[in-house]
Amino acid sequence: MKAIVGLGNPGEKYEHSRHNAGFDVISIIAAKLNTPIKKLKFQATIGETFLNGEKLVLVKPQTFMNLSGLAVSDALAFYKMDPRDMLLLVDDIDLPFGQVRIRPKGGAGTHNGLRSIVECTGSEDFPRIRLGMGNPPKEWNLADWVLGKFQTEEERKTMFDAYMLAADAALCWAEHGIDQAMNRYNKRHAE
């Protein structure tokens, strides 16, 4: 059994913001697998399906970003899963805009959602796909940047391509594991 968790903030106000990259990629994966994400469980909306005979759970925490660990730890406990069987999809301002990077584990850095998950699960040993948002321009404060939306058609296209790549990488992880996902998808970047 595996889970793919996309981080974001619930509510229309935050839809398609930079911070909701994880939610957007989960929606793409759900569409590819024809799996609705409607069930409310453990402070998250979820969709359950099977991929090549193995159960796969798609998770969107509804706790707001800074408390994501509450929903994630509840989901792991409910499904009796090890953190290594969960893939996290998360925005990252430290990566160049449109870049997708896959890692088998790592620290939380400055990301409050990741920090919450590390604190609540007691582990950094979960694979993650980071979606590059780039650094905010000098005139922007960080909160406005991550909660803001893409400004131009070109930015939206770049991120859509990155989201599609991340969705394919996540499904590769679910079917073939982290090493194959990193080998196939870390070399490719959104242009």
ABEGO torsion letter per residue (X at the ends): XBBBBBBEBBEAAABGBAAAAAAAAAAAAAAAAGBBBABBBGGBBBBBBBBGGBBBBBBBBAAEAAAAAAAAAAAAAAAGBBAAABBBBBBBAABBBGBBBBBABEBAEABAAAAAAAAAAGBABBBBBBBBAEBBBAABBAAAAAABBBABAAAAAAAAAAAAAAAAAAAAAAAAEAAAAAAAAAABBBX
